[in-house]
């Protein structure tokens, strides 16, 4: 780090600060910056000390577990998140090919929806299209 040798207690504290940063979800570079050391120093600590490397990996797993818990809590409220989770975690849920639907099949399926279901579908499609295209797309009202 260009600062010469540091006292052992300072190094120990910096190592712990880096671990805490990792457990909070910071990248290795970000955790090193929080600890006041370079990313190379953090790599050197991991390379020189297998126990520290294990602690780094444990801190990263802890952060990932926190993110997954938040994601899963959200999935309980939003089925799209649950589907996204299943598609990533379970091979049997992964989409292998796009589903092809004829206009007639689509129109019949839409006509069978209740007004509440149709409005919910409209909001979901609008949100998805807006997210992908960066703009809002509104499905026109259907005739009954």
Secondary structure, 3 states (H helix, E strand, C coil): CCCCCCCHHHHHHHHHHHHHHHHCCCCHHHHHHHHCCCHHHHHHHHHHCHHHHHHHHHHHHHHHHHHHHHHHHHHHHCHHHHHHHHHHHCHHHCCCCCCCCCHHHHHHHHHCCCHHHHHHHHHHHHHHHHHHHCCCCCCCCCCC
